[in-house]
Amino acid sequence: MFSNIGIPGLILVLIIALIIFGPKKLPEIGRAFGRTLTEFKSATNGLVTEEDEEEGKNPELTTVEKKQDESTVS
């Protein structure tokens, strides 16, 4: 979707945002957007970590992994 914008389009969007929000409000909006992305990444990493921990607790998965390791060694 955004791959067709290019540098001129991005500059145009930034100029319009600067006109609408003003130079004082724009850094605050950028900071809030950055914090939102950081929280989203940490929540996503938390979900992935939980899935990995649950797989380690599941005995069926560990036996399958052991069988795969034995077959690769042989």
PyMOL Python script that loads the backbone (N, CA, C, O; Angstrom):
from pymol import cmd

cmd.read_pdbstr("""\
ATOM      1  N   MET A   1       0.818  -1.188   0.000  1.00  0.00           N
ATOM      2  CA  MET A   1       0.000   0.000   0.000  1.00  0.00           C
ATOM      3  C   MET A   1       0.860   1.249   0.000  1.00  0.00           C
ATOM      4  O   MET A   1       0.684   2.125  -0.847  1.00  0.00           O
ATOM      5  N   PHE A   2       1.798   1.340   0.951  1.00  0.00           N
ATOM      6  CA  PHE A   2       2.632   2.528   1.050  1.00  0.00           C
ATOM      7  C   PHE A   2       3.895   2.444   0.199  1.00  0.00           C
ATOM      8  O   PHE A   2       4.685   3.388   0.170  1.00  0.00           O
ATOM      9  N   SER A   3       4.089   1.344  -0.482  1.00  0.00           N
ATOM     10  CA  SER A   3       5.306   1.189  -1.268  1.00  0.00           C
ATOM     11  C   SER A   3       5.320   2.109  -2.488  1.00  0.00           C
ATOM     12  O   SER A   3       6.386   2.358  -3.051  1.00  0.00           O
ATOM     13  N   ASN A   4       4.171   2.614  -2.902  1.00  0.00           N
ATOM     14  CA  ASN A   4       4.104   3.478  -4.074  1.00  0.00           C
ATOM     15  C   ASN A   4       4.181   4.964  -3.744  1.00  0.00           C
ATOM     16  O   ASN A   4       4.125   5.791  -4.654  1.00  0.00           O
ATOM     17  N   ILE A   5       4.306   5.328  -2.469  1.00  0.00           N
ATOM     18  CA  ILE A   5       4.325   6.739  -2.097  1.00  0.00           C
ATOM     19  C   ILE A   5       5.618   7.398  -2.560  1.00  0.00           C
ATOM     20  O   ILE A   5       5.571   8.421  -3.243  1.00  0.00           O
ATOM     21  N   GLY A   6       6.745   6.851  -2.214  1.00  0.00           N
ATOM     22  CA  GLY A   6       8.025   7.421  -2.609  1.00  0.00           C
ATOM     23  C   GLY A   6       8.416   8.612  -1.749  1.00  0.00           C
ATOM     24  O   GLY A   6       7.679   9.019  -0.850  1.00  0.00           O
ATOM     25  N   ILE A   7       9.573   9.156  -2.037  1.00  0.00           N
ATOM     26  CA  ILE A   7      10.117  10.280  -1.265  1.00  0.00           C
ATOM     27  C   ILE A   7       9.281  11.552  -1.454  1.00  0.00           C
ATOM     28  O   ILE A   7       8.969  12.209  -0.461  1.00  0.00           O
ATOM     29  N   PRO A   8       8.908  11.927  -2.678  1.00  0.00           N
ATOM     30  CA  PRO A   8       8.108  13.152  -2.819  1.00  0.00           C
ATOM     31  C   PRO A   8       6.758  13.081  -2.091  1.00  0.00           C
ATOM     32  O   PRO A   8       6.316  14.067  -1.501  1.00  0.00           O
ATOM     33  N   GLY A   9       6.122  11.938  -2.134  1.00  0.00           N
ATOM     34  CA  GLY A   9       4.853  11.771  -1.430  1.00  0.00           C
ATOM     35  C   GLY A   9       5.025  11.853   0.069  1.00  0.00           C
ATOM     36  O   GLY A   9       4.192  12.434   0.765  1.00  0.00           O
ATOM     37  N   LEU A  10       6.109  11.272   0.573  1.00  0.00           N
ATOM     38  CA  LEU A  10       6.390  11.321   2.004  1.00  0.00           C
ATOM     39  C   LEU A  10       6.640  12.755   2.455  1.00  0.00           C
ATOM     40  O   LEU A  10       6.157  13.172   3.508  1.00  0.00           O
ATOM     41  N   ILE A  11       7.389  13.503   1.663  1.00  0.00           N
ATOM     42  CA  ILE A  11       7.646  14.913   1.988  1.00  0.00           C
ATOM     43  C   ILE A  11       6.335  15.695   1.997  1.00  0.00           C
ATOM     44  O   ILE A  11       6.124  16.532   2.875  1.00  0.00           O
ATOM     45  N   LEU A  12       5.460  15.435   1.039  1.00  0.00           N
ATOM     46  CA  LEU A  12       4.173  16.111   0.975  1.00  0.00           C
ATOM     47  C   LEU A  12       3.334  15.811   2.215  1.00  0.00           C
ATOM     48  O   LEU A  12       2.713  16.716   2.774  1.00  0.00           O
ATOM     49  N   VAL A  13       3.309  14.560   2.649  1.00  0.00           N
ATOM     50  CA  VAL A  13       2.560  14.174   3.840  1.00  0.00           C
ATOM     51  C   VAL A  13       3.126  14.879   5.067  1.00  0.00           C
ATOM     52  O   VAL A  13       2.362  15.357   5.905  1.00  0.00           O
ATOM     53  N   LEU A  14       4.438  14.952   5.188  1.00  0.00           N
ATOM     54  CA  LEU A  14       5.053  15.625   6.334  1.00  0.00           C
ATOM     55  C   LEU A  14       4.757  17.122   6.331  1.00  0.00           C
ATOM     56  O   LEU A  14       4.527  17.700   7.393  1.00  0.00           O
ATOM     57  N   ILE A  15       4.757  17.755   5.172  1.00  0.00           N
ATOM     58  CA  ILE A  15       4.443  19.185   5.080  1.00  0.00           C
ATOM     59  C   ILE A  15       2.986  19.425   5.488  1.00  0.00           C
ATOM     60  O   ILE A  15       2.693  20.372   6.219  1.00  0.00           O
ATOM     61  N   ILE A  16       2.085  18.579   5.022  1.00  0.00           N
ATOM     62  CA  ILE A  16       0.671  18.724   5.391  1.00  0.00           C
ATOM     63  C   ILE A  16       0.489  18.529   6.890  1.00  0.00           C
ATOM     64  O   ILE A  16      -0.264  19.272   7.520  1.00  0.00           O
ATOM     65  N   ALA A  17       1.172  17.534   7.477  1.00  0.00           N
ATOM     66  CA  ALA A  17       1.085  17.304   8.919  1.00  0.00           C
ATOM     67  C   ALA A  17       1.639  18.503   9.685  1.00  0.00           C
ATOM     68  O   ALA A  17       1.095  18.882  10.722  1.00  0.00           O
ATOM     69  N   LEU A  18       2.711  19.097   9.182  1.00  0.00           N
ATOM     70  CA  LEU A  18       3.297  20.271   9.829  1.00  0.00           C
ATOM     71  C   LEU A  18       2.328  21.449   9.791  1.00  0.00           C
ATOM     72  O   LEU A  18       2.217  22.195  10.764  1.00  0.00           O
ATOM     73  N   ILE A  19       1.633  21.617   8.678  1.00  0.00           N
ATOM     74  CA  ILE A  19       0.658  22.709   8.555  1.00  0.00           C
ATOM     75  C   ILE A  19      -0.533  22.472   9.482  1.00  0.00           C
ATOM     76  O   ILE A  19      -1.007  23.401  10.136  1.00  0.00           O
ATOM     77  N   ILE A  20      -1.017  21.229   9.538  1.00  0.00           N
ATOM     78  CA  ILE A  20      -2.205  20.933  10.337  1.00  0.00           C
ATOM     79  C   ILE A  20      -1.906  21.009  11.833  1.00  0.00           C
ATOM     80  O   ILE A  20      -2.651  21.646  12.579  1.00  0.00           O
ATOM     81  N   PHE A  21      -0.830  20.369  12.279  1.00  0.00           N
ATOM     82  CA  PHE A  21      -0.564  20.265  13.708  1.00  0.00           C
ATOM     83  C   PHE A  21       0.358  21.351  14.244  1.00  0.00           C
ATOM     84  O   PHE A  21       0.329  21.638  15.441  1.00  0.00           O
ATOM     85  N   GLY A  22       1.152  21.944  13.414  1.00  0.00           N
ATOM     86  CA  GLY A  22       2.070  22.986  13.865  1.00  0.00           C
ATOM     87  C   GLY A  22       3.376  22.408  14.358  1.00  0.00           C
ATOM     88  O   GLY A  22       3.456  21.225  14.688  1.00  0.00           O
ATOM     89  N   PRO A  23       4.406  23.248  14.408  1.00  0.00           N
ATOM     90  CA  PRO A  23       5.738  22.756  14.782  1.00  0.00           C
ATOM     91  C   PRO A  23       5.873  22.352  16.249  1.00  0.00           C
ATOM     92  O   PRO A  23       6.762  21.570  16.587  1.00  0.00           O
ATOM     93  N   LYS A  24       5.017  22.863  17.120  1.00  0.00           N
ATOM     94  CA  LYS A  24       5.124  22.511  18.547  1.00  0.00           C
ATOM     95  C   LYS A  24       4.468  21.170  18.846  1.00  0.00           C
ATOM     96  O   LYS A  24       4.938  20.431  19.712  1.00  0.00           O
ATOM     97  N   LYS A  25       3.411  20.854  18.155  1.00  0.00           N
ATOM     98  CA  LYS A  25       2.648  19.629  18.437  1.00  0.00           C
ATOM     99  C   LYS A  25       3.232  18.402  17.723  1.00  0.00           C
ATOM    100  O   LYS A  25       3.056  17.277  18.192  1.00  0.00           O
ATOM    101  N   LEU A  26       3.917  18.602  16.608  1.00  0.00           N
ATOM    102  CA  LEU A  26       4.421  17.496  15.801  1.00  0.00           C
ATOM    103  C   LEU A  26       5.397  16.582  16.553  1.00  0.00           C
ATOM    104  O   LEU A  26       5.274  15.363  16.439  1.00  0.00           O
ATOM    105  N   PRO A  27       6.375  17.123  17.325  1.00  0.00           N
ATOM    106  CA  PRO A  27       7.258  16.211  18.085  1.00  0.00           C
ATOM    107  C   PRO A  27       6.516  15.384  19.140  1.00  0.00           C
ATOM    108  O   PRO A  27       6.870  14.232  19.392  1.00  0.00           O
ATOM    109  N   GLU A  28       5.496  15.971  19.749  1.00  0.00           N
ATOM    110  CA  GLU A  28       4.708  15.226  20.737  1.00  0.00           C
ATOM    111  C   GLU A  28       3.970  14.070  20.075  1.00  0.00           C
ATOM    112  O   GLU A  28       3.897  12.975  20.632  1.00  0.00           O
ATOM    113  N   ILE A  29       3.429  14.310  18.902  1.00  0.00           N
ATOM    114  CA  ILE A  29       2.720  13.254  18.161  1.00  0.00           C
ATOM    115  C   ILE A  29       3.699  12.153  17.769  1.00  0.00           C
ATOM    116  O   ILE A  29       3.376  10.969  17.867  1.00  0.00           O
ATOM    117  N   GLY A  30       4.895  12.540  17.323  1.00  0.00           N
ATOM    118  CA  GLY A  30       5.917  11.555  16.966  1.00  0.00           C
ATOM    119  C   GLY A  30       6.328  10.702  18.148  1.00  0.00           C
ATOM    120  O   GLY A  30       6.491   9.489  18.018  1.00  0.00           O
ATOM    121  N   ARG A  31       6.501  11.339  19.319  1.00  0.00           N
ATOM    122  CA  ARG A  31       6.862  10.603  20.525  1.00  0.00           C
ATOM    123  C   ARG A  31       5.764   9.621  20.913  1.00  0.00           C
ATOM    124  O   ARG A  31       6.045   8.474  21.258  1.00  0.00           O
ATOM    125  N   ALA A  32       4.523  10.067  20.857  1.00  0.00           N
ATOM    126  CA  ALA A  32       3.402   9.187  21.204  1.00  0.00           C
ATOM    127  C   ALA A  32       3.329   8.009  20.241  1.00  0.00           C
ATOM    128  O   ALA A  32       3.073   6.880  20.658  1.00  0.00           O
ATOM    129  N   PHE A  33       3.553   8.264  18.961  1.00  0.00           N
ATOM    130  CA  PHE A  33       3.550   7.189  17.970  1.00  0.00           C
ATOM    131  C   PHE A  33       4.684   6.201  18.246  1.00  0.00           C
ATOM    132  O   PHE A  33       4.489   4.990  18.138  1.00  0.00           O
ATOM    133  N   GLY A  34       5.857   6.704  18.597  1.00  0.00           N
ATOM    134  CA  GLY A  34       6.992   5.837  18.924  1.00  0.00           C
ATOM    135  C   GLY A  34       6.725   4.970  20.142  1.00  0.00           C
ATOM    136  O   GLY A  34       7.063   3.786  20.158  1.00  0.00           O
ATOM    137  N   ARG A  35       6.116   5.563  21.164  1.00  0.00           N
ATOM    138  CA  ARG A  35       5.778   4.787  22.365  1.00  0.00           C
ATOM    139  C   ARG A  35       4.762   3.696  22.043  1.00  0.00           C
ATOM    140  O   ARG A  35       4.853   2.577  22.548  1.00  0.00           O
ATOM    141  N   THR A  36       3.800   4.034  21.200  1.00  0.00           N
ATOM    142  CA  THR A  36       2.798   3.052  20.811  1.00  0.00           C
ATOM    143  C   THR A  36       3.440   1.872  20.083  1.00  0.00           C
ATOM    144  O   THR A  36       3.113   0.717  20.355  1.00  0.00           O
ATOM    145  N   LEU A  37       4.352   2.167  19.159  1.00  0.00           N
ATOM    146  CA  LEU A  37       5.050   1.090  18.449  1.00  0.00           C
ATOM    147  C   LEU A  37       5.879   0.242  19.406  1.00  0.00           C
ATOM    148  O   LEU A  37       5.907  -0.983  19.282  1.00  0.00           O
ATOM    149  N   THR A  38       6.555   0.884  20.364  1.00  0.00           N
ATOM    150  CA  THR A  38       7.372   0.151  21.328  1.00  0.00           C
ATOM    151  C   THR A  38       6.505  -0.780  22.173  1.00  0.00           C
ATOM    152  O   THR A  38       6.872  -1.933  22.398  1.00  0.00           O
ATOM    153  N   GLU A  39       5.359  -0.286  22.641  1.00  0.00           N
ATOM    154  CA  GLU A  39       4.461  -1.123  23.429  1.00  0.00           C
ATOM    155  C   GLU A  39       3.915  -2.284  22.604  1.00  0.00           C
ATOM    156  O   GLU A  39       3.777  -3.398  23.110  1.00  0.00           O
ATOM    157  N   PHE A  40       3.607  -2.027  21.347  1.00  0.00           N
ATOM    158  CA  PHE A  40       3.104  -3.086  20.471  1.00  0.00           C
ATOM    159  C   PHE A  40       4.161  -4.166  20.268  1.00  0.00           C
ATOM    160  O   PHE A  40       3.854  -5.357  20.314  1.00  0.00           O
ATOM    161  N   LYS A  41       5.410  -3.749  20.045  1.00  0.00           N
ATOM    162  CA  LYS A  41       6.493  -4.724  19.856  1.00  0.00           C
ATOM    163  C   LYS A  41       6.705  -5.558  21.110  1.00  0.00           C
ATOM    164  O   LYS A  41       6.882  -6.773  21.023  1.00  0.00           O
ATOM    165  N   SER A  42       6.687  -4.914  22.286  1.00  0.00           N
ATOM    166  CA  SER A  42       6.913  -5.663  23.520  1.00  0.00           C
ATOM    167  C   SER A  42       5.752  -6.627  23.791  1.00  0.00           C
ATOM    168  O   SER A  42       5.969  -7.735  24.283  1.00  0.00           O
ATOM    169  N   ALA A  43       4.528  -6.212  23.474  1.00  0.00           N
ATOM    170  CA  ALA A  43       3.385  -7.112  23.662  1.00  0.00           C
ATOM    171  C   ALA A  43       3.477  -8.293  22.708  1.00  0.00           C
ATOM    172  O   ALA A  43       3.173  -9.424  23.089  1.00  0.00           O
ATOM    173  N   THR A  44       3.893  -8.044  21.479  1.00  0.00           N
ATOM    174  CA  THR A  44       4.040  -9.118  20.500  1.00  0.00           C
ATOM    175  C   THR A  44       5.136 -10.084  20.936  1.00  0.00           C
ATOM    176  O   THR A  44       4.965 -11.300  20.848  1.00  0.00           O
ATOM    177  N   ASN A  45       6.257  -9.550  21.403  1.00  0.00           N
ATOM    178  CA  ASN A  45       7.340 -10.408  21.885  1.00  0.00           C
ATOM    179  C   ASN A  45       6.902 -11.209  23.100  1.00  0.00           C
ATOM    180  O   ASN A  45       7.312 -12.358  23.263  1.00  0.00           O
ATOM    181  N   GLY A  46       6.072 -10.617  23.957  1.00  0.00           N
ATOM    182  CA  GLY A  46       5.549 -11.333  25.115  1.00  0.00           C
ATOM    183  C   GLY A  46       4.686 -12.510  24.706  1.00  0.00           C
ATOM    184  O   GLY A  46       4.767 -13.581  25.308  1.00  0.00           O
ATOM    185  N   LEU A  47       3.861 -12.321  23.687  1.00  0.00           N
ATOM    186  CA  LEU A  47       3.020 -13.415  23.210  1.00  0.00           C
ATOM    187  C   LEU A  47       3.857 -14.536  22.605  1.00  0.00           C
ATOM    188  O   LEU A  47       3.571 -15.713  22.825  1.00  0.00           O
ATOM    189  N   VAL A  48       4.879 -14.179  21.851  1.00  0.00           N
ATOM    190  CA  VAL A  48       5.746 -15.190  21.239  1.00  0.00           C
ATOM    191  C   VAL A  48       6.491 -15.962  22.322  1.00  0.00           C
ATOM    192  O   VAL A  48       6.645 -17.179  22.227  1.00  0.00           O
ATOM    193  N   THR A  49       6.952 -15.255  23.348  1.00  0.00           N
ATOM    194  CA  THR A  49       7.669 -15.901  24.450  1.00  0.00           C
ATOM    195  C   THR A  49       6.747 -16.859  25.201  1.00  0.00           C
ATOM    196  O   THR A  49       7.160 -17.958  25.574  1.00  0.00           O
ATOM    197  N   GLU A  50       5.496 -16.441  25.424  1.00  0.00           N
ATOM    198  CA  GLU A  50       4.546 -17.325  26.099  1.00  0.00           C
ATOM    199  C   GLU A  50       4.308 -18.597  25.296  1.00  0.00           C
ATOM    200  O   GLU A  50       4.224 -19.684  25.868  1.00  0.00           O
ATOM    201  N   GLU A  51       4.200 -18.472  23.981  1.00  0.00           N
ATOM    202  CA  GLU A  51       3.992 -19.655  23.136  1.00  0.00           C
ATOM    203  C   GLU A  51       5.190 -20.594  23.234  1.00  0.00           C
ATOM    204  O   GLU A  51       5.021 -21.811  23.306  1.00  0.00           O
ATOM    205  N   ASP A  52       6.392 -20.036  23.236  1.00  0.00           N
ATOM    206  CA  ASP A  52       7.588 -20.865  23.334  1.00  0.00           C
ATOM    207  C   ASP A  52       7.636 -21.588  24.675  1.00  0.00           C
ATOM    208  O   ASP A  52       8.021 -22.756  24.734  1.00  0.00           O
ATOM    209  N   GLU A  53       7.249 -20.905  25.753  1.00  0.00           N
ATOM    210  CA  GLU A  53       7.257 -21.536  27.063  1.00  0.00           C
ATOM    211  C   GLU A  53       6.212 -22.645  27.136  1.00  0.00           C
ATOM    212  O   GLU A  53       6.463 -23.698  27.722  1.00  0.00           O
ATOM    213  N   GLU A  54       5.037 -22.413  26.541  1.00  0.00           N
ATOM    214  CA  GLU A  54       3.992 -23.431  26.552  1.00  0.00           C
ATOM    215  C   GLU A  54       4.419 -24.658  25.759  1.00  0.00           C
ATOM    216  O   GLU A  54       4.091 -25.779  26.147  1.00  0.00           O
ATOM    217  N   GLU A  55       5.136 -24.476  24.668  1.00  0.00           N
ATOM    218  CA  GLU A  55       5.612 -25.607  23.881  1.00  0.00           C
ATOM    219  C   GLU A  55       6.613 -26.422  24.684  1.00  0.00           C
ATOM    220  O   GLU A  55       6.648 -27.646  24.562  1.00  0.00           O
ATOM    221  N   GLY A  56       7.420 -25.773  25.494  1.00  0.00           N
ATOM    222  CA  GLY A  56       8.398 -26.475  26.316  1.00  0.00           C
ATOM    223  C   GLY A  56       7.746 -27.288  27.411  1.00  0.00           C
ATOM    224  O   GLY A  56       8.292 -28.308  27.832  1.00  0.00           O
ATOM    225  N   LYS A  57       6.577 -26.853  27.884  1.00  0.00           N
ATOM    226  CA  LYS A  57       5.869 -27.563  28.948  1.00  0.00           C
ATOM    227  C   LYS A  57       5.061 -28.738  28.418  1.00  0.00           C
ATOM    228  O   LYS A  57       4.712 -29.636  29.184  1.00  0.00           O
ATOM    229  N   ASN A  58       4.759 -28.751  27.133  1.00  0.00           N
ATOM    230  CA  ASN A  58       3.946 -29.796  26.539  1.00  0.00           C
ATOM    231  C   ASN A  58       4.809 -31.039  26.313  1.00  0.00           C
ATOM    232  O   ASN A  58       5.740 -30.987  25.510  1.00  0.00           O
ATOM    233  N   PRO A  59       4.530 -32.149  26.992  1.00  0.00           N
ATOM    234  CA  PRO A  59       5.373 -33.342  26.871  1.00  0.00           C
ATOM    235  C   PRO A  59       5.347 -33.963  25.477  1.00  0.00           C
ATOM    236  O   PRO A  59       6.333 -34.569  25.059  1.00  0.00           O
ATOM    237  N   GLU A  60       4.241 -33.826  24.752  1.00  0.00           N
ATOM    238  CA  GLU A  60       4.169 -34.405  23.417  1.00  0.00           C
ATOM    239  C   GLU A  60       5.175 -33.749  22.482  1.00  0.00           C
ATOM    240  O   GLU A  60       5.802 -34.422  21.664  1.00  0.00           O
ATOM    241  N   LEU A  61       5.324 -32.461  22.602  1.00  0.00           N
ATOM    242  CA  LEU A  61       6.258 -31.763  21.735  1.00  0.00           C
ATOM    243  C   LEU A  61       7.700 -32.143  22.049  1.00  0.00           C
ATOM    244  O   LEU A  61       8.524 -32.265  21.142  1.00  0.00           O
ATOM    245  N   THR A  62       8.004 -32.329  23.320  1.00  0.00           N
ATOM    246  CA  THR A  62       9.375 -32.688  23.658  1.00  0.00           C
ATOM    247  C   THR A  62       9.709 -34.086  23.148  1.00  0.00           C
ATOM    248  O   THR A  62      10.841 -34.325  22.727  1.00  0.00           O
ATOM    249  N   THR A  63       8.746 -35.023  23.174  1.00  0.00           N
ATOM    250  CA  THR A  63       9.025 -36.360  22.650  1.00  0.00           C
ATOM    251  C   THR A  63       9.228 -36.315  21.146  1.00  0.00           C
ATOM    252  O   THR A  63      10.097 -37.008  20.617  1.00  0.00           O
ATOM    253  N   VAL A  64       8.452 -35.523  20.465  1.00  0.00           N
ATOM    254  CA  VAL A  64       8.611 -35.395  19.023  1.00  0.00           C
ATOM    255  C   VAL A  64       9.982 -34.806  18.715  1.00  0.00           C
ATOM    256  O   VAL A  64      10.669 -35.258  17.799  1.00  0.00           O
ATOM    257  N   GLU A  65      10.373 -33.801  19.482  1.00  0.00           N
ATOM    258  CA  GLU A  65      11.693 -33.198  19.267  1.00  0.00           C
ATOM    259  C   GLU A  65      12.798 -34.224  19.530  1.00  0.00           C
ATOM    260  O   GLU A  65      13.792 -34.263  18.805  1.00  0.00           O
ATOM    261  N   LYS A  66      12.628 -35.058  20.569  1.00  0.00           N
ATOM    262  CA  LYS A  66      13.634 -36.078  20.867  1.00  0.00           C
ATOM    263  C   LYS A  66      13.731 -37.086  19.733  1.00  0.00           C
ATOM    264  O   LYS A  66      14.830 -37.487  19.349  1.00  0.00           O
ATOM    265  N   LYS A  67      12.585 -37.500  19.193  1.00  0.00           N
ATOM    266  CA  LYS A  67      12.571 -38.451  18.081  1.00  0.00           C
ATOM    267  C   LYS A  67      13.250 -37.850  16.854  1.00  0.00           C
ATOM    268  O   LYS A  67      13.975 -38.545  16.143  1.00  0.00           O
ATOM    269  N   GLN A  68      13.022 -36.576  16.606  1.00  0.00           N
ATOM    270  CA  GLN A  68      13.666 -35.918  15.476  1.00  0.00           C
ATOM    271  C   GLN A  68      15.171 -35.841  15.682  1.00  0.00           C
ATOM    272  O   GLN A  68      15.941 -36.043  14.743  1.00  0.00           O
ATOM    273  N   ASP A  69      15.592 -35.549  16.913  1.00  0.00           N
ATOM    274  CA  ASP A  69      17.024 -35.492  17.185  1.00  0.00           C
ATOM    275  C   ASP A  69      17.684 -36.866  17.010  1.00  0.00           C
ATOM    276  O   ASP A  69      18.791 -36.968  16.480  1.00  0.00           O
ATOM    277  N   GLU A  70      16.984 -37.935  17.468  1.00  0.00           N
ATOM    278  CA  GLU A  70      17.540 -39.283  17.341  1.00  0.00           C
ATOM    279  C   GLU A  70      17.640 -39.684  15.872  1.00  0.00           C
ATOM    280  O   GLU A  70      18.605 -40.336  15.473  1.00  0.00           O
ATOM    281  N   SER A  71      16.659 -39.302  15.073  1.00  0.00           N
ATOM    282  CA  SER A  71      16.683 -39.687  13.663  1.00  0.00           C
ATOM    283  C   SER A  71      17.753 -38.922  12.899  1.00  0.00           C
ATOM    284  O   SER A  71      18.293 -39.448  11.926  1.00  0.00           O
ATOM    285  N   THR A  72      18.073 -37.719  13.299  1.00  0.00           N
ATOM    286  CA  THR A  72      19.119 -36.961  12.610  1.00  0.00           C
ATOM    287  C   THR A  72      20.508 -37.453  13.011  1.00  0.00           C
ATOM    288  O   THR A  72      21.446 -37.379  12.217  1.00  0.00           O
ATOM    289  N   VAL A  73      20.642 -37.957  14.249  1.00  0.00           N
ATOM    290  CA  VAL A  73      21.929 -38.457  14.709  1.00  0.00           C
ATOM    291  C   VAL A  73      22.255 -39.783  14.050  1.00  0.00           C
ATOM    292  O   VAL A  73      23.410 -40.026  13.700  1.00  0.00           O
ATOM    293  N   SER A  74      21.266 -40.648  13.871  1.00  0.00           N
ATOM    294  CA  SER A  74      21.490 -41.988  13.327  1.00  0.00           C
ATOM    295  C   SER A  74      21.901 -41.994  11.896  1.00  0.00           C
ATOM    296  O   SER A  74      22.120 -43.061  11.321  1.00  0.00           O
TER     297      SER A  74
END
""", "prot")
cmd.dss("prot")
cmd.show_as("cartoon", "prot")
cmd.util.cbc("prot")
cmd.orient("prot")
